[in-house]
Amino acid sequence: MSRPQYQPRQENQERSLTSYLSKSLNKPIMVAIKIRNRFIKGTLKMYDMHLNLIIENASEVTKLRDGTNNEVQYKIIILRGDSIKFVETSGKRIYVSDDEEKEF
């Protein structure tokens, strides 16, 4: 009997995340980026294996110290995968950054 082959944990997590993103195409998404207190909200249009995201009808939300939000609208935003902390859609949050807990 042959031994089962195990894939590295990181590879399994990346597969789960890309599977999650494929189900989220053309749906509302929120992405926290590594720039302090900034979030991008919009519609996920495309992604790649490096977790680079293309988001349409996007807004960049900055949480200010006084508790208010500053919001800037964009037709399209391209986010580099290594700048992402977490992705949230349909009420589920997936952590991407190594310094955050990963949920799948």
C-alpha positions in Angstrom: 0.0 0.0 0.0 1.4 3.4 -0.9 1.7 6.2 1.5 -0.7 9.1 1.0 1.0 12.2 -0.4 0.7 15.3 1.7 0.9 18.8 0.3 2.5 21.6 2.2 0.1 23.5 4.3 0.8 26.8 2.5 -0.1 25.2 -0.9 -3.4 23.9 0.5 -4.2 27.4 1.9 -3.5 29.0 -1.4 -5.7 26.6 -3.2 -8.5 27.3 -0.7 -8.1 31.0 -1.1 -8.2 30.9 -4.9 -11.2 28.6 -4.7 -12.9 31.2 -2.4 -11.9 34.0 -4.8 -13.3 32.2 -7.8 -16.7 32.0 -6.0 -16.5 35.7 -5.3 -16.0 36.9 -8.8 -18.4 39.7 -9.8 -19.6 40.0 -6.2 -19.0 42.7 -3.6 -15.7 42.4 -1.7 -13.8 44.2 1.0 -10.0 44.1 1.2 -7.9 45.4 4.1 -4.5 46.6 2.9 -1.3 46.9 4.8 -1.4 50.6 4.8 -2.8 51.5 8.2 -6.6 51.8 8.5 -7.3 51.5 4.8 -9.9 49.3 3.1 -10.9 48.8 -0.5 -14.5 48.0 -1.3 -16.0 47.1 -4.7 -16.7 44.3 -7.1 -14.1 41.6 -7.6 -13.5 41.3 -11.4 -10.2 39.3 -11.7 -7.4 37.8 -9.6 -4.3 35.8 -10.3 -2.1 33.2 -8.6 -0.2 35.9 -6.8 -3.5 37.2 -5.3 -3.3 40.4 -7.3 -6.9 41.7 -7.5 -8.8 43.9 -10.0 -11.7 45.6 -8.3 -14.3 47.7 -10.2 -16.5 50.5 -8.8 -14.1 50.7 -5.9 -13.9 53.0 -3.0 -10.9 53.4 -0.8 -12.0 54.0 2.8 -9.6 55.5 5.4 -10.6 55.4 9.0 -9.5 58.6 10.6 -8.4 59.2 14.2 -11.6 61.1 15.0 -13.7 58.1 14.2 -14.9 59.3 10.8 -14.2 57.8 7.4 -12.7 59.4 4.4 -13.8 57.7 1.1 -12.5 58.2 -2.4 -14.2 56.6 -5.4 -12.4 54.9 -8.3 -13.7 53.2 -11.4 -11.1 50.4 -11.1 -8.3 49.5 -8.7 -5.5 47.0 -9.1 -4.2 45.6 -5.8 -0.9 43.9 -5.5 -1.3 40.6 -3.6 1.4 41.2 -1.1 -0.2 44.4 0.1 -3.4 42.5 1.3 -4.1 41.7 4.9 -7.5 40.0 4.5 -10.3 39.6 2.0 -13.9 39.6 3.1 -17.0 38.7 1.1 -20.4 37.2 2.0 -19.6 37.7 5.7 -16.5 35.5 5.6 -13.0 36.9 6.3 -9.9 35.2 4.9 -6.5 36.4 6.2 -3.8 36.5 3.7 -0.9 38.3 5.5 1.6 36.1 7.3 1.2 38.3 10.4 -2.5 37.5 10.7 -4.4 34.2 11.4 -5.5 32.3 8.3 -9.1 31.1 8.2 -10.5 28.7 5.7 
